[in-house]
C-alpha cells in the first residue's frame, strides 16, 4: 500500500509537470514526507525512514530505484542536458507515464499536499531545489550514503520558517494540534476505562489551551467544525476513549486540508464552507450517539454532572483572550 501510494504520487507529478527531472522528482517525494511528518507525526509514504544523504539532497531509496528505469507504471528515457553553454553535459531523465494517477489512494488533505509541494518546486531549477535541502540539519549533519534517522525530520523553527518562505507551508495551528492531540488520543484509548477524573481534567486543560490558540481569522471557516470535534472528543473521553484516535485523525485531516486550501487559494469560500459544514455535522452525529449511549447507563445524575463540567470547561476557554491567535 505504501509503495503504491508513492508510485501514484510520482505519476501525479509526471502528469502535472511533464518536464520534471529526477532530482526534482526525488525532492518532491521528500518534501511531501517532510511536511506530513511535521504536521501529522508520521511519513506519508513509509512507516520507517528509508532516506539516505546524497550530494543533491535527501533521497528516498525506494523512489530513487523506481525512477532509475522503466517499469509498468512509467517509462524512463535518458537525454543529455547542459545547464549553460559552458557547463558539462549531464545525463537527465524524461518520464512518460503509462497510466493515470489514481487519486483514490489519497485523502483530500494528501492530494492538496502533493499539489502544494509540486507548485512550490515546479518553477525551480534542480540545483536550487537541492540547495534548499542543503540548509536542513538532516542533510548538513550527515555524509553521503548515510541513512537519515527519522527524528531528524522534526524541523526546528528556523527550518520551518525557511520552507514557509519557499512555498512549503508547515507552520501553523494544524501542526500544533495534530502533534499534540494524536499522542493524547492514543494514550487515553489504551488506558483502563473509565478514565480517572484527574486524567480527564488534564486532557481538558490541553483542549482549553488549544481553543484559546485557535488561529482566527485565518481558519475561521473551520471554527464551528473544530468546536464540534472538541465537544465530541470530550464526550468520548468519558464514554468511549477507544474512539478518540479515529476522531482525532479525522479532525487532523480536515484541518490540514482546509489550511492547505487557504494557502493555495484553491477553492471558493462556498466550497470550503460546505466542506466544513459536512465535517461539523459528522462530528455532531457522533457526539449525539455518545450522549445517547451515556444517558442509557444507570448513574444518570453523575453523567449529567460530567456533561455540565465538560461544557463549562470549554465555555470558559472560549471566553479567554485569544493570545495565540493570528
Residue pairs with C-beta under 8 A, 6 or more apart in sequence:
2 45
2 46
2 47
3 62
4 105
5 44
5 45
5 105
5 106
6 29
6 45
6 46
6 60
6 62
6 63
6 66
7 66
7 73
8 101
8 102
8 103
8 105
8 106
9 28
9 29
9 32
9 45
9 101
9 106
9 114
10 25
10 29
10 63
10 66
10 67
10 73
10 74
10 95
11 73
11 74
11 97
11 99
11 100
11 101
11 102
12 101
12 103
12 114
12 118
13 20
13 25
13 28
13 114
13 118
14 20
14 25
14 74
14 95
14 96
14 97
15 97
15 100
15 101
16 115
16 118
17 24
17 118
17 122
20 28
20 95
21 81
21 92
21 93
21 126
22 67
22 92
22 93
23 56
23 57
23 126
23 129
23 130
24 121
24 124
24 126
24 129
25 63
25 67
25 95
26 56
26 57
26 59
26 60
26 63
26 64
26 67
27 57
27 121
27 129
27 130
27 132
27 133
28 117
28 118
28 121
29 45
29 60
29 63
30 51
30 57
30 58
30 59
30 60
30 133
31 117
31 120
31 121
31 163
31 168
32 44
32 45
32 113
32 114
32 117
33 43
33 44
33 45
33 46
33 51
33 60
33 153
34 153
34 155
34 163
34 170
35 113
35 117
35 163
35 168
35 169
35 170
36 42
36 43
36 44
36 110
36 113
37 43
37 150
37 153
37 154
38 153
38 154
38 155
38 160
38 170
38 175
38 179
39 170
39 174
39 175
39 178
39 179
39 252
39 256
40 178
40 179
40 182
40 252
40 256
41 178
41 179
41 182
41 183
43 49
43 150
43 153
44 110
44 113
45 60
45 63
46 60
46 62
48 150
49 147
49 148
49 149
49 150
49 153
50 60
50 61
50 62
50 147
51 58
51 59
51 60
51 61
51 138
51 147
51 148
52 58
52 59
52 61
52 145
52 146
52 147
52 148
53 138
53 139
53 142
53 143
53 144
53 145
53 146
53 147
53 148
54 144
54 145
55 144
56 126
56 130
56 133
57 129
57 130
57 133
57 134
57 139
58 133
58 136
58 138
58 139
58 148
66 73
67 76
67 93
67 95
68 76
69 76
70 76
72 98
73 97
73 98
73 99
74 95
74 96
74 97
74 98
75 95
75 96
75 98
76 93
76 94
76 95
77 93
77 94
77 95
77 96
78 91
78 92
78 93
78 94
79 91
79 92
79 93
79 94
80 89
80 90
80 91
80 92
81 89
81 90
81 91
81 92
82 88
82 89
82 90
83 90
83 125
83 127
103 111
106 114
107 253
107 257
108 253
108 257
109 253
109 254
109 256
109 257
109 260
112 257
112 260
112 261
112 264
112 266
113 256
113 260
115 260
115 264
115 266
116 167
116 168
116 169
116 260
116 263
116 264
117 168
119 167
119 264
120 166
120 167
120 168
121 129
132 162
132 163
132 166
133 139
134 140
135 159
135 162
136 155
136 159
136 162
137 152
137 156
137 159
138 148
138 152
138 153
139 148
141 152
142 148
155 163
155 170
160 170
160 171
161 171
163 169
163 170
164 170
164 171
169 259
169 260
169 263
172 215
172 218
172 259
173 213
173 214
173 215
173 219
173 255
173 259
174 252
174 255
174 256
174 259
176 210
176 213
177 210
177 251
177 252
177 255
178 252
178 255
178 256
180 206
180 210
181 206
181 210
181 233
181 248
181 251
181 252
182 245
182 248
182 249
182 252
184 203
184 206
184 244
185 244
185 245
185 247
185 248
186 245
188 195
188 199
188 203
188 237
188 241
188 244
189 241
189 242
189 243
189 244
189 245
191 199
191 241
193 240
193 241
193 242
194 238
195 237
195 238
195 241
200 237
200 238
203 237
204 234
204 237
204 310
204 313
204 314
207 230
207 233
207 234
207 313
207 314
207 317
208 313
208 314
208 316
208 317
208 320
209 317
210 230
211 227
211 230
211 314
211 317
211 318
212 317
212 320
212 321
212 322
212 323
212 324
212 325
213 322
213 323
213 324
213 325
214 223
214 226
214 322
214 324
214 325
215 324
215 325
215 326
216 223
216 322
216 325
216 326
217 326
218 262
218 326
219 226
219 255
219 258
219 259
219 262
221 258
221 262
221 269
221 272
221 273
221 276
222 254
222 255
222 258
222 276
222 279
224 276
224 277
224 280
225 254
225 276
225 277
225 279
225 280
225 283
226 251
226 255
227 314
227 318
228 279
228 280
228 283
228 284
228 287
229 247
229 250
229 251
229 283
230 314
231 283
231 284
231 287
231 310
231 311
231 314
232 247
232 283
232 284
232 286
232 287
232 290
233 244
233 247
233 248
234 310
234 313
234 314
235 287
235 290
235 291
235 294
235 307
235 310
236 243
236 244
236 247
236 286
236 290
237 244
238 294
238 303
238 306
238 310
239 290
239 293
239 294
240 290
240 293
243 286
243 290
247 283
247 286
250 279
250 282
250 283
251 279
251 283
254 275
254 276
254 279
257 275
258 272
258 275
258 276
260 266
261 267
261 272
262 272
291 307
294 303
294 307
295 303
297 303
